[in-house]
Amino acid sequence: MKTPHRVYTPPTGAIIVIWLLLSVGGALIWWNAALTAIHADFNRDVLGVYSQLSRKLDQNEAVLSALVAQSDNAQPGRQEMMRRFARRMVEHYPQLYTIEYFEKVTPGNRGRYHDLIRHRAGAGFFLRNNDVPERKQSLEPPARSVYLAVSVIEPDLPKAAMVYGYDVLHDPYFADDVKRAVSSGKMTASLPFELFEGGRVFLLMRALYLNDKVVAAESPAFQGIVAVVVHFDLMLRELHLERLPLDISLASRNGHTALLSTNDNAHGDWLSLGRLTWQKTLPSQSQPFELRVERELQIGDFQLLPLAALEALLALSCLLGWKIFLQRRALEEARYMADESLYLQRERAAVTLNAIYDGVVSLSIDESVELVNPMAQQLLERSELELVGRHYRSVLLLSNELADSLIEDPVSICLRTGALVELPEHTILTTAAGNARLVEGAVAPLFALNGELSGAVCAFRDLGPVRMRARQALEASEKRVKEHLEKLSHVARLHTMGEMASGIAHELNQPLSAITSYCQASLSLLQESEADPEILRALGAAVAQAGRAAEIIKRLRVFVSKRQSETRLIDLNQVIDNSLFLAEHDLREGGVEVKQKLSPRPVAVLADSIQMEQVILNLLGNAIDALRDEPVGRRSIEILSRLDGGRAVLEIRDSGRGISPQVRDVLFHPFFSTKSQGMGLGLSICQTIVEQYRGSISAENIAGSGAAFRIVLPAAG
Ligand code: ADP
């Protein structure tokens, strides 16, 4: 069963859609992975920042605790020890801008304080009232009962000296925090503030009391405040945040921003893809900062290379898929074409095998029958079922007509040598029913693709029918030869007769001349002796008839004489006249009436007059023959001649039965005759003669009458 050829349309659209889906899917996966990685990075960075900041804050507290321990019962004499310790701490912990000691100054020790700071910073330094608008250096009075002014500052840089005499207890910015520190006795952070010299800092303070007993600032047991000044920028620098794409802010109480990262993460960038935010309070109790870390997500944060690689991989996969698909399709096409071609070849082979008159038996290499065509089944007188699968020797029984058996079976020779072997002459095939057939044929080897012999094909033909056909053909041809020979001998006899007629005419001429002479002499004698007029008339008639006989003989001799044809200018009317003279006897005997309708002018043509007479006599003879069966009185012949333009036309019509349609086509063929004694050469000779003078001869039936033969010749002159 043939399956229709499937036509594939290239699914370009489908491939593009698949590619797009894969691309988008891949991009989403990449986006998700990239985002997860960025989140992980961010969380790691954030935790780093958080723990480092926490550690810094712990360090601040530790330093302050150590300072407090060092400054126990801080007395002016012991300040030097505190200073040394503070210097080491500041060197060791870079985030510590300075370490300060705010000493409680009362009217009792103010003088000493002034001496101290003037000693350190020079003249012009004294206690200042910070709570007045012009905090710039308003000097007492009114003197306060308690000041809390810097007496130790480490490192004691020139710019740091500006804070000597500065009363932190009454500064509106610090007062609350300082009082809280004094009243609580705990470490307390101040609000962040700007340094005169630039930079943002905060104070981490702790009050010192006599006997560690927390008291109010006014109480004599309150000694002062130790403070570390923590520099945000330095602390930030310590964290090495510049390499991280983070916005970091520390908010102190009341949301007061204390610290901002120095990163240049531009906010609201058009490339921004959103922000990651993280917020948590740092664990230090005394430094209650809220850490907020943000990260601007930008396209540059995403690794585009993996995406590009992924997309390229997907595009490549799609292309590869497409290529494989096309190759597969081409393969399928090729396979279909091969199947088709194979199918056609098989069909052709099967039809050929079924159609031919030769028996074909195909044998496998193991010498068993594989395939037989219908003719082989017929010749072997066995069905396909009885033949296929059997060993060839049990079905293909070959022997030789002349010998008892073949010297070597041609099939086995072919299978042994791999060469084509013809069945020897006189090979006999014995059928299943025991019939013997004379066969001819050959055994051809069958080779596999690798060139190995894979079997043989035996083709054979029954010579019986061939022989019969050959015999029939031989018989028919022998018959034709015999007829031909008969006709030839007839022609030869006629020829002999012609020769004889010529001789007879010659022999008759002498006696006829003698008869004429004698008759004429007798006539002259009788005329002189006044003889009976009846005798005179009879003798006169005898002389006339003798003369006529002589004329006939003369013309006959000319007609049958052997002569070279002589082409010259002749008048067809004259030729007709001569011919009628010669045919007069036959016409009279046949009771035929002749009508002449000749051209009044000579019909001149270039031809041989005797040959043209022969033509006309032939046509007249045929016409007389055709009129024999017609009743007497209805036998007439009409002879016409005319000049038609440059042509000379001659027609001979008879009133016979005309020419039958079967005869018409073969009329001019040599040896065609419908007459028992006819030779069938007359018209053929006429045609040859007329065509010799570039003319033509044709025959037709005249309506209501007989046949008409027309000769057309080129008119001369
Ligand atoms: P033949 O006269 O020996 O038969 P022809 O070649 O002269 O040979 O003529 C061939 C045949 O043509 C004749 O046998 C006859 O059947 C046919 N035929 C010739 N002339 C006429 C005619 N005038 N009328 C009818 N048939 C004719």
Residues whose N, C-alpha, C, O or C-beta is under 5 A from the ligand:
A	BS01	ADP	N622 A623 A626 G658 I659 L667 F672 S673 T674 K675 G678 M679 G680 L681 G682 L683 S684 A707
